[in-house]
């Protein structure tokens, strides 16, 4: 399995473990040089958003993928975690709808968690 797929799978599972809502994986390899995958999710409260972010960071770190940059602070409505090959976005519901990254990155390919297991 290639590194970015493995990272995306770990992030997806971490978000899923903490009951992240509407988790979406977008393959942007053919669209952008920023990263290979965007993983987008939302939480229902500040404490859940923080738990989602912390768990993703912890699980990827344990797998040997340290966080490169974090945008947004505790109690933010949007926190971005940049791991290089993947970028994880965690929103509250209102701001996820407002920023609508899925529409902005519609040229990317939506993929399922199962597709990350191939390879």
C-alpha positions, 0 to 999 in steps of 0.5 A: 500500500502506498504511503498516502493511501495508508495515511488516508486510511489511518485518518479515516479510521481515527475519525470513524472511531470518534464518530466523525460525521459525513466523513469524505475522502477526496483523491486530489492527485490529478488536481493539485500538488498540495496533497494526494487526499483530502479527508473531510469530516464534521463534529457535532460539538467543540469537544467532539471536534477536538477529540476528532482532531486529537485522535487523527493526530495521535494515530498518524503520529503512532504510525510514523507520520508526524503533523507538519502544520495545524491551522485553527485552534481549540474551539475553532469551527474549522481545523486543518491538519496537514500531514504532507500527503494528506490534509484533514479538515474537521468542521462544525456542521455550519462551517462545513456547509458554508465552505463547501470544500466538496464543491470546490474540489469537485474535480477530485475523485470521491473514494470509499474507505474500501478503495484505500485498502487496495494496493 
